[in-house]
Amino acid sequence: MVMSLISYIGTERNILDEAPENCHTLKLPHPILTNRDLEKLRRVSSGDLLATTLPALFRAADGEKGLKHSLEDLSARAAHAVESGYTLLILSDRGVDATYVPIPSLLAMAAVHHRLLADKTRTQVALIIESGEPREVMHFALLIGYGASAINPYLAIETLHDLKRRGLLPHNVTANHAEKTLSRPSTRAC
């Protein structure tokens, strides 16, 4: 038996209704996105597919209260993005510096997911995680289990590129090997 990881992201509609707008989704061969694939998704604006990036960061100096406030703010921004017509929400922890630290990706994912469920808008949007945190199979499984449509583990990908650049990977392995095995997203055909 062969298991398929193919998924379709975008607005979920009635699967029993054969309508052209039900085809406005993106087909992903699996839920792991390369940095290049994520950049392509950021620029999507075809049909009812429109992407936006929401920072998943909080001020380190604000501690637990800052984390709670940032989660509420992230959830509110996600709800506003859905109201504004965005259908691909990228929750990103890029931008970490001496002041801002990442909201744990599973916590950010769960907060946004539950806010959109409460607003009854969850099926109108795909949630995509851009995080340096996921690196083990369990991290990916939990994120998907909590509602992520796709995940870009940018730090793991950039680490592979750095290892290759420094000559620490075997000669028969290229830095792009993992990325080459990942197919590009394609538009779903009806």
N, C-alpha and C positions, 0 to 999 in steps of 0.2 A: 504494500500500500504506500502511495506517495502522498505526502502532505503538501498542500498548496498554501503559500503565504500571501497570495494575491489579495489585494484589497482595493476598494474603490473609495475615494474620498470626495467630499462635497456635501451638498444638501441632500439629506435622505428624504425620499418621497414615498408615496404608496407604491410598493412593488407590484401590486396587483393591477395597477392602472398603467396601461401601455400608452405613454405620452412622450413626445419628443424631449420635453424638459427633464425627464427621468434619466436621460443619457448625458446630462451635463455633469459628469464626474471625471475624476482623474484615476487612471488605473496604475496602481503601484505593484511591482512584482513582489515586494515584501515591505515591511514597515520601516526598514532602516534606510535613511536618506544620506547620501554623500553631501559634502558641502556644496558641490556644484548643483546637485539636484534641489537642495534647499533654496539656493539662489534663484533657480528657475521658478520654483513655487512662489517665492516672494513677488515675482513679476507677473504672475498670472492675473489676467483680467479679461477673461473670455466667457461670454454667456453670463451665467450667474456665479461664476467663480471669481472671487476677489479676495486677495490676501492682505493681511496686515500683521505687523509684529508688535507684540506687547512685552515690555521689559518685565522680567521676573526677578527683581532685585530689591534689596532694602538697605537702609543705612545701618551699618554695623554698630555704630554708637548708640542707636535707639534700642538695641536689644530685642527682647521678647515683645514689647509693646510695638516696636517698629515693624517687626515681622507680622504681627497681627494686623496692623494698619495697612501694611503693603499688600497682604493677602486680600483684604477687603477692597482696596483700591484696584488691584489687578482684576478681581472678579467684577467690579463695577465697570471697569474699562472694557472687559470682555463682553459684558451685557450690552454696553453702548455700541460696541463694534458690530454686534449682531443686529441691533436695531438700525444701524447705519448701512446694512447690506453686505457686510463682509461675511464670507462663507469659509475662509481658511484663516484660522487664528494661530499664529506662531508665538508660543510662549518661550521667550528667550532669556537665558541668564548670561549672555555675552555682555560685556561692559563692566565686569568686576574690576575694582580698583581698590585703593587704600580706604575709600569711604564706603563703597557699595559692595555687598556680598550677595551671593545667589540665594534665592528662596529655594529650598529643596524641591527638585522637580516633581516628585510625587505629590508633595503638599500643594504646590501651585496647580498641578493638573487636577487634583481632587477638588480644590476650592472652586476653580472655574467650572468644572464639570457640574458640581452640585448647585452652583448659582444658576447656571443655564437650565438645569433640570427644574429648579424652583420657578424660573421665569417661563417655563414651557417652550424654550427656544433651542434646546440642546440638539435636536435633530436637524437644525438649520445650518450647522457649522461643523467643520472638522477641526480638531485640536491637534496641533503639531508641536512637538517639544524640540527645542534647540538648546542642548545642555552639555556642559562638560562633565556632568556627574555620571551618567550611565556608562558602565563599562563591563558589567557582568550580565549574563543571560537573565538572571532574576530581576535586575533593574528594568530591563526591557519588558519582561513579562508583566511586571507590576504596573508599569506605565500604560501598557496596552490594556491591561485589565481594568484600569481606572478610567479608560476612555480615550487614550491617545490614538490618533489615526496613523501617525508616523513619528519617527524619532530621528533627530540628527545628533549623533554623539561626537560633536566637533572636536573635543579634546582627544578622544581616542584616535580619530582620523589624523589629526595634526601630529600626534605622538608618533604614529607609524611613519609619516612623512619625515619627521625629524630623525627617527632611528635610521631610516634609509640614507638620509643626507649625511649622517655621521658614520655610515658604514657598519652599523650594528645589526643589520638584517642580512640573512644569507644572500649570496649573489644571485641565486635563481628566483628570489622574491623581489618584486618591485614595490615601491611605495604606493603605486597606483593599483596594485593587484586587487586589493579589496574593493576599491572603487570600480574597477573594470568589471568585476563580477556582478555589480549592481546595475540593473537596467535603468534606463531613463523612464520617468513617468510618461504615460501616453494618454491621449484622450480616449474615453470609452466609446466604442462603436456599437450602435444598436443593430 
